[in-house]
Amino acid sequence: FAGAPKPAPPPSAVALPAPRPGDKADDLGAGFDRDAFLKGARGAFEIVVGAFAEGDRGKLQPLLSPDVFRSFSDAIAARERAREKLETRIVAVKSAEIVRTRVEGGTGLITVKFVSDQILATRSEAGAVLDGDPDHAAEHTDLWTFSRVLHSPDPNWTLIATETPPHP
């Protein structure tokens, strides 16, 4: 979203650059609706995390850039080869906050910080818990970057990078 692999959000596909002073939603134009974007981003977060855990490549592919899809698909394949199952349940998305926006060559890029409570566990083929805790939620922080050609008639944003920041 990696002994047994640590249950985690989908793997990072692309490292995110550090925020720059002056990055702001105004860069995206007067028609940008922050609330609508964040509502859609929350929905995408829940769909992608669930589809990754289920190994549902069909749900993932239209939402992810080719590089991110390849990274997620490789992680799913590794789980399948090991005959392991990732159980993920989002208990709550506590916050979704835009932490960076920028425009590069007519493409809008938005990084969202998600803080969620999730139950994560990796199980063997026999059902034994290899890692994680299937009974208790833990807080997770994820940074996801979405991209969209701003003047395209297609209103959809694509996930182009994920990162789990180090814990302080």
N, C-alpha and C positions, 0 to 999 in steps of 0.2 A: 505497500500500500501500500527469512534471512534466517559438540553437540546437536539439537533441533532448532530450526530457525525461530527467531523471536517473532511472535505475532506482532505485526506492526501495520500501520497504514501502508498503502501501496508504495513501492520503492521510489526513490528519487530518480527522476529521469534526466533532469537538467539542473545544474546548480543555479541558484538565483543570484543576480548581482545585488550588491548592497544598495539600499535606498539612497537616492540623491536629494539634496535640499531642493525644494521647489516642486517636487512631484506632487500632483494634485489632480482631483477628478475633473477640474476645469479643462485640463488638457484634452479631454475626450469630447468636448463640444457641449453646446447649450442643451442639446436634446438628451444628454445622459441622465438616466433616472437611477440614482444610487440605490434607493429602496427596492426597486424592481430587480436591479442587478443582484443585490444581495439575497433576495428571495430566491432567484433562480440559482445562484451559486450554492445556497444551502441545499436546495433540491438536488443539484448535481453532486454535491459532496455525499449526500446520503445514498444516491444511486450508485456512484462509483465505488464507495467503500463496500457497499453490499454486494455489488457485482464482482468486485475483486475477491472478496471472501468466498463467494459461490463459484468462482472460476468461470463466470459468464462473459466470455470474450465478445459475444454478440451485442450485449448491452454496453460494453466498454468502448468498442471501436468507434462508434459515431461521436463519442464525447471527448476523445483523446487525440492529441497529435500523433502522427505515426511513430515518433521516437518514444513518447510516453506509452503508447499502446504496446510497442515492442518490449519495453521494459516490464510492463505489467504482465504481458503474455508469457515472457520468460520466467517470471516469478511463479506464475500459475503452473507452468509446465514443470518447474522444479518441485513444486508441491505434489503434483500428480505423480511424478516419477518416484517420489519418496512415499507415496500412498498416504499422504497426510491431508487433513482437512483443517482449514482455518475457519473458526467460528468468530464472527464479529457481530456485535449488536451495539448500535449507537443508542445509548440510554437518553442522551440529551445533547443537542448542540447548544452549548452555553453562550457562545458568541460567534459572530462572523463579522469581521471588521476589515474594511479596505485599508491596507497599510502602504500601498504604493500604486500609482498610476503613471503611465507614460505613453507617449505615442512615438512609434518608430516607423518612418516611411509609410504613413497612412494606416498603420496597424495599431490598435489600442491594446495595451497590456495592463492587466489589473492583477495585483497580488492581494489575496485575501488571507487573513489569519483566522483559522477556525480553532476554537477551543471546545472540545467535546468530552463527554464522559462515555467511554466505550468498554464493553466487556469483550476481551480478546482471549482466545485460547487456540492452541494448535493440538490436534488429536491425531493419534496413530490410526492406522486402518482398523485396529481392534477397539478403538474408542478411548484408549488411555490418554490422559492429558500429558502432553510432552512439554508444554510451555504455556505460560499465562494462567489466568484464573477464570474459569467459566462461571463463577458465582459472584464476582465482585467487579464493579466498574472502576476504571482508573481514568484520570484526566489525561488527555492527549492534545497537543498543540501541533497544528499543521499549517504550512504556508503553501498555498496553491496559486499558480499564476495562470490566468485565462487570457486568451488572445482572440481578436476579431478584426477583420478588415473593416474600418469604420464606415466607408461609403458603400459597402456591399448590401444588396437587398436581403441577404441572409442575416437574420437577427441573432443567430446562435453564436455563443462563445465556445472556444475549444480549450481544454486543459492542456497546457504545454509544459508545465513543470510542477513538481511536488517536492517539498522539503519538510523534514522534521527538524526544527531547530534544536540545538543542544540545550540540555537543561542547565540552568545557571548553577 
